[in-house]
Amino acid sequence: MTSGTTPGLARFNASDESTAQAELHEVCASSAWGSKLVAQRPFATAESLFQASDAAMAELTEEDLAEAMAGHPPIGRPKPGDPTSSREQRGMAGASEELKAEMLERNLAYQDRFGHVFLICATGASAEQMLGALKTRIGNTPEQEREIVRTELGKINRIRLAGLVERGLEAQSLAEQGDNA
């Protein structure tokens, strides 16, 4: 992951509040989390942004966590037209129909038990690993699961923030190409 100051981080730091909020909402649907990060700008490095994200995640209330989870589709059913959720859930793409059906069934049981989607940092995980985690975690208490979800959201946010900083580089490069055309 990017750890130093990048043109993408500089762009994020310099963007107006509503633009920064919108970008952060794409990372995490919790408005409290996004507001905490916007209020701390500018960030000297990507690592300082990641640390601020972790600190903000640790402070989220149950309602804030629920808002954040509402932005995530169930494993095995990425949001149509959302390349981020499709990319993050790539491990499900090659799964057998039997495994996908079991994942759906267990996702629904998990939602009935906890009142929210099963959330896992799916980047780099196979379908079998995600299903195994789901089978294990459904036995947790709601309190245990809430803290696991907080940890998983933190991992997802770091990955997505790294992408935001990198996209900033790509966006600036494209803008500069447009200016030179």
LUMSE-931904 format. One record per residue: residue in three letters; residue number from 1; x, y negated, z negated of N, C-alpha, C, O in turn. Coordinates in nm, 3 decimals, decimal comma. Atoms other than C-alpha are relative to their C-alpha. Layout:
(Ala NUM (X Y Z) (X Y Z) (X Y Z) (X Y Z))
...
***
This chain:
(Met 1 (0,083 0,119 0,000) (0,000 0,000 0,000) (0,087 -0,124 0,000) (0,201 -0,122 -0,045))
(Thr 2 (-0,069 0,127 -0,005) (0,101 -0,357 0,055) (0,015 -0,054 -0,142) (-0,081 -0,052 -0,220))
(Ser 3 (-0,017 0,051 0,135) (0,254 -0,511 -0,257) (0,044 -0,146 -0,003) (0,027 -0,211 -0,107))
(Gly 4 (-0,047 0,137 0,000) (0,400 -0,848 -0,153) (-0,102 -0,096 0,058) (-0,215 -0,059 0,089))
(Thr 5 (0,086 0,101 -0,061) (0,256 -1,171 -0,021) (0,000 0,024 0,150) (0,106 0,039 0,211))
(Thr 6 (0,014 -0,022 -0,143) (0,125 -1,122 0,330) (-0,083 -0,113 0,058) (-0,153 -0,183 -0,015))
(Pro 7 (0,090 0,099 -0,060) (-0,042 -1,354 0,579) (-0,147 0,033 -0,027) (-0,229 -0,059 -0,040))
(Gly 8 (0,138 -0,038 0,031) (-0,361 -1,154 0,512) (-0,041 -0,042 -0,139) (-0,154 -0,088 -0,160))
(Leu 9 (0,029 0,043 0,136) (-0,341 -1,223 0,140) (-0,010 -0,152 -0,005) (-0,096 -0,206 -0,074))
(Ala 10 (0,006 0,147 -0,005) (-0,268 -1,589 0,211) (-0,133 -0,046 0,059) (-0,193 -0,142 0,011))
(Arg 11 (0,128 0,036 -0,062) (-0,575 -1,603 0,437) (-0,113 0,021 -0,100) (-0,202 -0,064 -0,112))
(Phe 12 (0,103 -0,027 0,100) (-0,789 -1,442 0,164) (0,003 -0,107 -0,109) (-0,102 -0,158 -0,150))
(Asn 13 (-0,013 0,104 0,104) (-0,654 -1,686 -0,096) (-0,055 -0,134 0,046) (-0,114 -0,207 -0,033))
(Ala 14 (0,039 0,131 -0,052) (-0,728 -1,983 0,129) (-0,144 -0,006 0,049) (-0,196 -0,115 0,075))
(Ser 15 (0,137 0,002 -0,053) (-1,074 -1,877 0,244) (-0,094 -0,066 -0,100) (-0,069 -0,066 -0,221))
(Asp 16 (0,097 0,065 0,090) (-1,374 -2,064 0,107) (-0,067 0,106 -0,086) (-0,061 0,225 -0,057))
(Glu 17 (0,056 -0,092 0,100) (-1,561 -1,912 -0,185) (-0,101 0,097 0,060) (-0,098 0,216 0,028))
(Ser 18 (0,103 -0,089 -0,055) (-1,853 -1,773 0,015) (0,062 0,104 0,093) (0,016 0,219 0,095))
(Thr 19 (-0,068 -0,096 -0,087) (-1,622 -1,610 0,271) (0,072 0,105 -0,083) (0,066 0,224 -0,054))
(Ala 20 (-0,072 -0,094 0,088) (-1,409 -1,457 -0,005) (-0,098 0,094 -0,068) (-0,073 0,214 -0,078))
(Gln 21 (0,103 -0,084 0,063) (-1,723 -1,332 -0,184) (-0,052 0,105 0,098) (-0,068 0,222 0,063))
(Ala 22 (0,052 -0,094 -0,101) (-1,852 -1,175 0,139) (0,103 0,109 0,029) (0,066 0,226 0,042))
(Glu 23 (-0,104 -0,099 -0,025) (-1,518 -1,003 0,203) (0,009 0,099 -0,117) (0,023 0,219 -0,096))
(Leu 24 (-0,008 -0,087 0,116) (-1,507 -0,869 -0,151) (-0,123 0,089 -0,014) (-0,114 0,201 -0,063))
(His 25 (0,122 -0,081 0,004) (-1,867 -0,749 -0,125) (0,013 0,123 0,092) (-0,044 0,228 0,064))
(Glu 26 (-0,026 -0,115 -0,087) (-1,752 -0,525 0,162) (0,090 0,102 -0,068) (0,086 0,220 -0,035))
(Val 27 (-0,087 -0,089 0,077) (-1,495 -0,379 -0,077) (-0,080 0,068 -0,110) (-0,072 0,190 -0,128))
(Cys 28 (0,077 -0,049 0,115) (-1,729 -0,341 -0,377) (-0,127 -0,082 -0,012) (-0,122 -0,205 -0,011))
(Ala 29 (0,130 0,069 0,002) (-2,099 -0,425 -0,403) (-0,032 -0,068 -0,133) (-0,137 -0,131 -0,145))
(Ser 30 (0,024 0,067 0,128) (-2,067 -0,549 -0,763) (0,031 -0,149 0,013) (0,145 -0,188 0,039))
(Ser 31 (-0,022 0,146 -0,009) (-2,116 -0,926 -0,760) (0,085 -0,048 -0,117) (0,161 -0,144 -0,101))
(Ala 32 (-0,082 0,041 0,116) (-1,960 -0,952 -1,109) (0,148 0,026 0,030) (0,232 -0,059 0,000))
(Trp 33 (-0,138 -0,033 -0,036) (-1,643 -0,778 -0,986) (0,053 -0,103 0,100) (0,163 -0,156 0,083))
(Gly 34 (-0,043 0,095 -0,102) (-1,624 -1,004 -0,679) (0,019 -0,140 -0,057) (0,116 -0,208 -0,024))
(Ser 35 (-0,010 0,134 0,060) (-1,685 -1,320 -0,881) (0,126 -0,014 -0,085) (0,191 -0,118 -0,084))
(Lys 36 (-0,121 0,004 0,083) (-1,405 -1,232 -1,123) (0,125 -0,014 0,087) (0,218 -0,087 0,052))
(Leu 37 (-0,118 0,009 -0,087) (-1,159 -1,187 -0,837) (0,008 -0,136 0,069) (0,115 -0,194 0,078))
(Val 38 (0,000 0,130 -0,067) (-1,264 -1,502 -0,653) (0,049 -0,109 -0,096) (0,125 -0,198 -0,057))
(Ala 39 (-0,037 0,101 0,100) (-1,221 -1,703 -0,974) (0,150 0,002 -0,032) (0,204 -0,097 -0,081))
(Gln 40 (-0,142 -0,012 0,034) (-0,862 -1,577 -1,013) (0,094 -0,036 0,115) (0,216 -0,035 0,099))
(Arg 41 (-0,087 0,036 -0,112) (-0,737 -1,680 -0,671) (0,075 -0,127 -0,031) (0,026 -0,208 -0,110))
(Pro 42 (-0,071 -0,084 -0,097) (-0,475 -1,744 -0,549) (0,081 0,110 -0,069) (0,125 0,097 -0,183))
(Phe 43 (-0,081 -0,111 0,046) (-0,295 -1,414 -0,591) (0,137 -0,010 0,066) (0,147 -0,031 0,187))
(Ala 44 (-0,137 0,013 -0,053) (0,083 -1,423 -0,552) (0,039 0,121 0,084) (0,115 0,109 0,180))
(Thr 45 (-0,033 -0,123 -0,071) (0,102 -1,062 -0,434) (-0,124 0,087 0,010) (-0,222 0,067 -0,062))
(Ala 46 (0,109 -0,097 -0,009) (-0,125 -0,781 -0,325) (-0,009 0,079 -0,130) (-0,119 0,112 -0,174))
(Glu 47 (0,002 -0,074 0,127) (-0,023 -0,597 -0,643) (-0,074 -0,079 -0,108) (-0,146 -0,020 -0,188))
(Ser 48 (0,073 0,079 0,100) (-0,153 -0,886 -0,854) (-0,150 0,002 0,029) (-0,231 -0,002 -0,064))
(Leu 49 (0,142 -0,016 -0,037) (-0,483 -0,862 -0,662) (-0,051 0,135 -0,048) (-0,161 0,143 -0,103))
(Phe 50 (0,040 -0,134 0,044) (-0,496 -0,486 -0,733) (-0,016 0,005 -0,152) (-0,111 0,065 -0,203))
(Gln 51 (0,008 0,001 0,146) (-0,428 -0,545 -1,103) (-0,122 -0,078 -0,048) (-0,189 -0,037 -0,143))
(Ala 52 (0,120 0,077 0,035) (-0,700 -0,810 -1,120) (-0,125 0,083 0,028) (-0,221 0,078 -0,049))
(Ser 53 (0,112 -0,088 -0,033) (-0,936 -0,563 -0,951) (-0,019 0,104 -0,110) (-0,131 0,128 -0,155))
(Asp 54 (0,007 -0,101 0,106) (-0,853 -0,295 -1,210) (-0,057 -0,061 -0,129) (-0,142 0,000 -0,194))
(Ala 55 (0,046 0,067 0,123) (-0,910 -0,541 -1,497) (-0,149 -0,033 0,011) (-0,224 -0,014 -0,084))
(Ala 56 (0,141 0,033 -0,020) (-1,242 -0,658 -1,350) (-0,086 0,126 -0,004) (-0,197 0,125 -0,057))
(Met 57 (0,073 -0,127 0,001) (-1,351 -0,296 -1,299) (-0,020 0,048 -0,144) (-0,127 0,097 -0,178))
(Ala 58 (0,008 -0,045 0,139) (-1,277 -0,217 -1,665) (-0,106 -0,077 -0,078) (-0,158 -0,026 -0,177))
(Glu 59 (0,096 0,085 0,071) (-1,510 -0,501 -1,772) (-0,144 0,014 0,049) (-0,234 -0,047 -0,009))
(Leu 60 (0,135 -0,008 -0,055) (-1,813 -0,402 -1,563) (-0,096 0,067 -0,098) (-0,062 0,166 -0,163))
(Thr 61 (0,106 -0,057 0,082) (-2,134 -0,333 -1,751) (-0,064 0,118 0,075) (-0,030 0,143 0,191))
(Glu 62 (0,074 -0,108 -0,067) (-2,362 -0,037 -1,675) (-0,076 -0,053 0,121) (-0,080 0,012 0,225))
(Glu 63 (0,075 0,060 -0,111) (-2,573 -0,268 -1,457) (0,093 -0,035 0,116) (0,058 -0,016 0,232))
(Asp 64 (-0,097 0,033 -0,104) (-2,264 -0,388 -1,270) (0,046 0,125 0,073) (0,059 0,125 0,196))
(Leu 65 (-0,039 -0,127 -0,063) (-2,156 -0,028 -1,209) (-0,111 0,052 0,091) (-0,084 0,102 0,200))
(Ala 66 (0,113 -0,044 -0,083) (-2,504 0,056 -1,082) (-0,005 -0,080 0,130) (-0,030 -0,024 0,237))
(Glu 67 (-0,002 0,084 -0,120) (-2,483 -0,238 -0,840) (0,113 0,043 0,093) (0,095 0,048 0,214))
(Ala 68 (-0,114 -0,044 -0,082) (-2,141 -0,121 -0,721) (-0,031 0,133 0,067) (-0,001 0,151 0,186))
(Met 69 (0,031 -0,132 -0,057) (-2,261 0,238 -0,670) (-0,106 -0,008 0,108) (-0,107 0,073 0,201))
(Ala 70 (0,105 0,014 -0,101) (-2,563 0,120 -0,473) (0,058 -0,030 0,138) (-0,009 -0,008 0,239))
(Gly 71 (-0,065 0,029 -0,128) (-2,318 0,012 -0,203) (0,065 0,120 0,065) (0,125 0,108 0,172))
(His 72 (-0,066 -0,120 -0,052) (-2,196 0,369 -0,149) (-0,102 0,102 0,045) (-0,194 0,135 -0,030))
(Pro 73 (0,091 -0,105 -0,046) (-2,374 0,628 0,064) (0,039 0,134 -0,063) (0,152 0,152 -0,108))
(Pro 74 (-0,034 -0,133 0,052) (-2,395 0,989 -0,053) (0,109 0,066 0,083) (0,119 0,045 0,204))
(Ile 75 (-0,104 -0,076 -0,070) (-2,100 1,213 0,033) (-0,069 0,090 0,102) (-0,166 0,160 0,071))
(Gly 76 (0,056 -0,080 -0,108) (-2,173 1,381 0,363) (-0,102 -0,074 0,084) (-0,147 -0,024 0,186))
(Arg 77 (0,096 0,080 -0,075) (-2,407 1,105 0,478) (0,046 -0,145 0,005) (-0,016 -0,233 -0,055))
(Pro 78 (-0,048 0,138 -0,008) (-2,203 0,795 0,564) (-0,106 -0,091 0,063) (-0,191 -0,046 0,139))
(Lys 79 (0,095 0,096 -0,056) (-2,396 0,481 0,649) (0,018 -0,005 0,152) (0,130 -0,021 0,200))
(Pro 80 (-0,011 0,011 -0,145) (-2,477 0,478 1,022) (0,059 -0,136 0,039) (0,017 -0,240 -0,012))
(Gly 81 (-0,060 0,123 -0,048) (-2,262 0,222 1,199) (0,101 -0,061 -0,096) (0,150 -0,171 -0,072))
(Asp 82 (-0,096 0,051 0,097) (-2,032 0,180 0,897) (0,130 0,079 0,015) (0,142 0,190 -0,036))
(Pro 83 (-0,125 -0,073 -0,022) (-1,678 0,274 1,003) (0,076 0,028 -0,129) (0,151 0,126 -0,136))
(Thr 84 (-0,072 -0,021 0,126) (-1,547 0,238 0,646) (-0,048 0,128 -0,068) (0,034 0,212 -0,105))
(Ser 85 (0,048 -0,121 0,068) (-1,775 0,502 0,492) (0,026 0,125 0,085) (0,053 0,232 0,030))
(Ser 86 (-0,030 -0,116 -0,086) (-1,725 0,730 0,794) (0,147 0,040 -0,014) (0,178 0,159 -0,023))
(Arg 87 (-0,143 -0,028 0,012) (-1,346 0,699 0,766) (0,030 0,060 -0,138) (0,106 0,157 -0,148))
(Glu 88 (-0,025 -0,049 0,135) (-1,351 0,753 0,388) (-0,052 0,142 -0,019) (0,006 0,220 -0,096))
(Gln 89 (0,060 -0,133 0,015) (-1,569 1,063 0,423) (0,042 0,095 0,112) (-0,024 0,196 0,135))
(Arg 90 (-0,048 -0,080 -0,113) (-1,372 1,206 0,715) (0,014 0,148 -0,037) (-0,003 0,235 0,049))
(Gly 91 (-0,017 -0,139 0,044) (-1,309 1,522 0,508) (-0,125 0,084 0,016) (-0,117 0,207 0,021))
(Met 92 (0,125 -0,074 -0,019) (-1,675 1,617 0,552) (-0,027 0,029 0,148) (-0,109 0,116 0,180))
(Ala 93 (0,030 -0,010 -0,144) (-1,665 1,587 0,931) (0,012 0,142 0,053) (-0,072 0,186 0,132))
(Gly 94 (-0,021 -0,135 -0,053) (-1,530 1,937 0,995) (-0,060 0,109 -0,086) (-0,036 0,228 -0,061))
(Ala 95 (0,058 -0,100 0,091) (-1,724 2,109 0,718) (-0,105 0,084 0,072) (-0,171 0,038 0,165))
(Ser 96 (0,101 -0,088 -0,057) (-1,944 2,404 0,801) (-0,139 -0,053 -0,035) (-0,155 -0,130 -0,129))
(Glu 97 (0,138 0,041 0,028) (-2,320 2,352 0,814) (-0,043 0,051 -0,138) (-0,119 -0,015 -0,208))
(Glu 98 (0,033 -0,056 0,132) (-2,347 2,576 0,507) (0,055 -0,089 -0,111) (-0,014 -0,118 -0,208))
(Leu 99 (-0,060 0,086 0,102) (-2,107 2,358 0,309) (-0,072 -0,135 -0,005) (-0,098 -0,188 -0,114))
(Lys 100 (0,072 0,128 -0,003) (-2,284 2,039 0,423) (-0,137 0,014 -0,068) (-0,179 -0,077 -0,140))
(Ala 101 (0,131 -0,022 0,063) (-2,619 2,186 0,314) (0,015 0,012 -0,152) (-0,066 -0,042 -0,227))
(Glu 102 (-0,024 -0,012 0,144) (-2,477 2,281 -0,025) (0,034 -0,135 -0,060) (-0,011 -0,168 -0,170))
(Met 103 (-0,035 0,134 0,049) (-2,327 1,933 -0,063) (-0,126 -0,086 -0,015) (-0,141 -0,156 -0,115))
(Leu 104 (0,124 0,076 0,007) (-2,666 1,777 0,012) (-0,084 0,045 -0,120) (-0,132 -0,038 -0,197))
(Glu 105 (0,078 -0,054 0,112) (-2,844 2,005 -0,236) (0,059 -0,043 -0,134) (-0,014 -0,084 -0,224))
(Arg 106 (-0,065 0,036 0,127) (-2,589 1,936 -0,510) (0,001 -0,152 -0,020) (-0,008 -0,200 -0,134))
(Asn 107 (0,011 0,147 0,009) (-2,587 1,561 -0,430) (-0,135 -0,038 -0,061) (-0,142 -0,123 -0,149))
(Leu 108 (0,134 0,031 0,049) (-2,962 1,555 -0,491) (-0,016 0,038 -0,147) (-0,079 -0,035 -0,224))
(Ala 109 (0,005 -0,042 0,141) (-2,926 1,749 -0,818) (0,078 -0,099 -0,087) (0,035 -0,133 -0,197))
(Tyr 110 (-0,081 0,098 0,072) (-2,653 1,507 -0,927) (-0,079 -0,130 -0,017) (-0,083 -0,186 -0,127))
(Gln 111 (0,080 0,124 0,006) (-2,873 1,206 -0,843) (-0,114 0,014 -0,100) (-0,143 -0,079 -0,176))
(Asp 112 (0,107 -0,023 0,096) (-3,160 1,359 -1,041) (0,054 -0,006 -0,143) (-0,011 -0,061 -0,232))
(Arg 113 (-0,059 -0,005 0,136) (-2,930 1,413 -1,341) (0,050 -0,137 -0,046) (0,026 -0,175 -0,160))
(Phe 114 (-0,066 0,122 0,042) (-2,745 1,080 -1,341) (-0,066 -0,130 0,049) (-0,035 -0,238 -0,001))
(Gly 115 (0,070 0,118 -0,048) (-2,971 0,843 -1,147) (0,076 -0,084 0,101) (0,039 -0,198 0,128))
(His 116 (-0,078 0,070 -0,103) (-2,710 0,745 -0,888) (0,075 0,102 0,085) (0,083 0,220 0,050))
(Val 117 (-0,073 -0,089 -0,090) (-2,507 0,888 -0,602) (0,124 0,056 -0,069) (0,180 -0,006 -0,159))
(Phe 118 (-0,128 -0,057 0,041) (-2,214 1,117 -0,667) (0,107 -0,084 0,067) (0,110 -0,097 0,189))
(Leu 119 (-0,102 0,088 -0,053) (-1,917 0,887 -0,627) (0,137 0,058 -0,027) (0,171 0,093 -0,140))
(Ile 120 (-0,136 -0,051 0,009) (-1,566 1,007 -0,556) (0,083 -0,075 0,102) (0,034 -0,112 0,209))
(Cys 121 (-0,090 0,058 -0,099) (-1,267 0,853 -0,386) (0,027 0,111 0,101) (0,111 0,198 0,078))
(Ala 122 (-0,002 -0,109 -0,098) (-1,309 1,068 -0,076) (0,117 -0,010 0,098) (0,143 0,085 0,171))
(Thr 123 (-0,110 0,017 -0,093) (-1,012 0,929 0,117) (0,104 0,110 -0,021) (0,159 0,124 -0,130))
(Gly 124 (-0,099 -0,107 0,004) (-0,785 1,221 0,196) (-0,048 0,130 -0,062) (0,027 0,227 -0,066))
(Ala 125 (0,053 -0,121 0,063) (-1,010 1,477 0,023) (-0,072 0,086 0,103) (-0,139 0,034 0,192))
(Ser 126 (0,071 -0,092 -0,088) (-1,139 1,785 0,200) (-0,143 0,016 -0,051) (-0,175 -0,019 -0,165))
(Ala 127 (0,138 -0,027 0,040) (-1,504 1,883 0,195) (-0,004 0,095 -0,119) (-0,085 0,078 -0,211))
(Glu 128 (-0,006 -0,096 0,110) (-1,416 2,173 -0,032) (0,040 -0,067 -0,130) (-0,015 -0,035 -0,236))
(Gln 129 (-0,043 0,072 0,121) (-1,237 1,942 -0,278) (-0,114 -0,087 -0,055) (-0,136 -0,091 -0,175))
(Met 130 (0,111 0,085 0,045) (-1,533 1,702 -0,287) (-0,111 0,085 -0,062) (-0,166 0,048 -0,166))
(Leu 131 (0,103 -0,089 0,054) (-1,779 1,989 -0,340) (0,044 0,055 -0,135) (-0,037 0,063 -0,227))
(Gly 132 (-0,053 -0,050 0,127) (-1,557 2,133 -0,615) (-0,013 -0,104 -0,111) (-0,052 -0,072 -0,223))
(Ala 133 (0,012 0,107 0,099) (-1,549 1,797 -0,793) (-0,146 -0,021 -0,039) (-0,177 -0,044 -0,156))
(Leu 134 (0,142 0,017 0,027) (-1,925 1,766 -0,762) (-0,051 0,111 -0,093) (-0,125 0,085 -0,188))
(Lys 135 (0,041 -0,114 0,083) (-1,977 2,114 -0,909) (0,050 -0,018 -0,144) (-0,023 0,012 -0,238))
(Thr 136 (-0,057 0,021 0,133) (-1,750 2,028 -1,202) (-0,067 -0,116 -0,072) (-0,104 -0,104 -0,189))
(Arg 137 (0,047 0,122 0,065) (-1,878 1,679 -1,270) (-0,148 0,001 -0,035) (-0,190 -0,074 -0,123))
(Ile 138 (0,143 -0,002 0,033) (-2,248 1,765 -1,274) (-0,023 0,047 -0,144) (-0,128 0,022 -0,202))
(Gly 139 (0,011 -0,045 0,138) (-2,183 1,925 -1,614) (0,041 -0,105 -0,102) (0,029 -0,082 -0,223))
(Asn 140 (-0,043 0,107 0,091) (-2,052 1,598 -1,763) (-0,119 -0,065 -0,070) (-0,233 -0,056 -0,024))
(Thr 141 (0,102 0,084 0,063) (-2,243 1,384 -2,007) (-0,011 -0,129 0,081) (0,082 -0,161 0,156))
(Pro 142 (0,010 0,128 -0,072) (-2,372 1,055 -1,866) (0,113 -0,095 -0,037) (0,161 -0,169 0,050))
(Glu 143 (-0,108 0,088 0,042) (-2,107 0,871 -2,069) (0,132 0,039 0,067) (0,206 -0,047 0,115))
(Gln 144 (-0,121 -0,048 -0,067) (-1,825 1,089 -1,932) (-0,004 -0,037 0,148) (0,095 -0,084 0,205))
(Glu 145 (0,013 0,024 -0,144) (-1,955 1,052 -1,581) (0,014 -0,149 0,033) (0,074 -0,184 0,134))
(Arg 146 (-0,011 0,145 -0,024) (-1,985 0,672 -1,609) (0,148 -0,042 0,004) (0,186 -0,124 0,087))
(Glu 147 (-0,142 0,037 0,002) (-1,613 0,648 -1,695) (0,075 0,059 0,119) (0,167 -0,003 0,172))
(Ile 148 (-0,060 -0,058 -0,121) (-1,517 0,886 -1,413) (-0,037 -0,085 0,121) (0,047 -0,112 0,206))
(Val 149 (0,046 0,084 -0,112) (-1,726 0,676 -1,173) (0,079 -0,131 0,000) (0,120 -0,178 0,106))
(Arg 150 (-0,077 0,125 0,010) (-1,550 0,361 -1,300) (0,142 0,021 0,058) (0,192 -0,063 0,133))
(Thr 151 (-0,134 -0,031 -0,050) (-1,211 0,526 -1,228) (-0,002 0,020 0,151) (0,084 -0,032 0,222))
(Glu 152 (0,010 -0,026 -0,144) (-1,320 0,648 -0,884) (-0,024 -0,130 0,077) (0,036 -0,152 0,183))
(Leu 153 (0,024 0,130 -0,064) (-1,455 0,302 -0,795) (0,128 -0,082 0,005) (0,156 -0,148 0,104))
(Gly 154 (-0,127 0,073 0,002) (-1,124 0,151 -0,900) (0,094 0,047 0,109) (0,159 -0,034 0,174))
(Lys 155 (-0,085 -0,056 -0,107) (-0,937 0,386 -0,663) (-0,050 -0,047 0,137) (0,029 -0,089 0,221))
(Ile 156 (0,059 0,042 -0,128) (-1,177 0,305 -0,378) (0,028 -0,148 0,023) (0,066 -0,189 0,133))
(Asn 157 (-0,022 0,144 -0,015) (-1,146 -0,068 -0,444) (0,143 -0,031 0,037) (0,167 -0,117 0,121))
(Arg 158 (-0,141 0,024 -0,035) (-0,765 -0,055 -0,432) (0,025 0,033 0,148) (0,091 -0,044 0,218))
(Ile 159 (-0,019 -0,039 -0,141) (-0,773 0,129 -0,098) (-0,064 -0,104 0,092) (-0,004 -0,146 0,191))
(Arg 160 (0,070 0,098 -0,084) (-1,028 -0,114 0,044) (0,065 -0,138 -0,008) (0,069 -0,209 0,093))
(Leu 161 (-0,070 0,129 0,011) (-0,843 -0,420 -0,091) (0,127 0,002 0,084) (0,161 -0,098 0,148))
(Ala 162 (-0,119 -0,012 -0,084) (-0,526 -0,295 0,077) (-0,040 -0,018 0,147) (0,031 -0,083 0,223))
(Gly 163 (0,049 0,018 -0,136) (-0,728 -0,273 0,397) (-0,037 -0,144 0,029) (-0,012 -0,193 0,139))
(Leu 164 (0,037 0,141 -0,017) (-0,862 -0,625 0,347) (0,125 -0,085 0,024) (0,125 -0,172 0,111))
(Val 165 (-0,125 0,074 -0,016) (-0,508 -0,758 0,311) (0,062 0,031 0,136) (0,114 -0,058 0,204))
(Glu 166 (-0,054 -0,038 -0,131) (-0,397 -0,562 0,618) (-0,085 -0,055 0,113) (-0,031 -0,103 0,213))
(Arg 167 (0,089 0,056 -0,103) (-0,705 -0,667 0,819) (0,028 -0,148 0,018) (0,015 -0,202 0,128))
(Gly 168 (-0,034 0,141 -0,009) (-0,606 -1,020 0,738) (0,115 -0,021 0,097) (0,116 -0,118 0,173))
(Leu 169 (-0,112 0,009 -0,093) (-0,283 -0,959 0,925) (-0,049 0,018 0,143) (-0,009 -0,056 0,233))
(Glu 170 (0,053 -0,026 -0,134) (-0,471 -0,814 1,222) (-0,084 -0,117 0,048) (-0,072 -0,158 0,164))
(Ala 171 (0,087 0,111 -0,038) (-0,727 -1,096 1,222) (0,082 -0,122 0,037) (0,052 -0,192 0,134))
(Gln 172 (-0,083 0,116 -0,030) (-0,457 -1,360 1,210) (0,072 0,020 0,133) (0,081 -0,073 0,213))
(Ser 173 (-0,070 -0,029 -0,124) (-0,266 -1,190 1,492) (-0,094 -0,019 0,120) (-0,055 -0,077 0,221))
(Leu 174 (0,097 0,016 -0,108) (-0,581 -1,176 1,708) (-0,033 -0,148 0,021) (-0,046 -0,193 0,135))
(Ala 175 (0,030 0,143 -0,011) (-0,658 -1,542 1,633) (0,115 -0,072 0,069) (0,094 -0,159 0,153))
(Glu 176 (-0,116 0,064 -0,062) (-0,304 -1,641 1,728) (0,007 0,034 0,148) (0,043 -0,050 0,229))
(Gln 177 (0,002 -0,039 -0,141) (-0,334 -1,443 2,052) (-0,106 -0,082 0,074) (-0,083 -0,127 0,187))
(Gly 178 (0,105 0,080 -0,061) (-0,660 -1,624 2,125) (0,042 -0,144 0,020) (0,008 -0,206 0,121))
(Asp 179 (-0,048 0,137 -0,011) (-0,494 -1,960 2,058) (0,101 -0,016 0,113) (0,113 -0,123 0,173))
(Asn 180 (-0,104 0,006 -0,103) (-0,216 -1,874 2,302) (-0,052 0,036 0,138) (0,021 0,025 0,236))
(Ala 181 (0,055 -0,043 -0,130) (-0,447 -1,754 2,580) (-0,038 -0,117 0,086) (-0,086 -0,099 0,198))
***
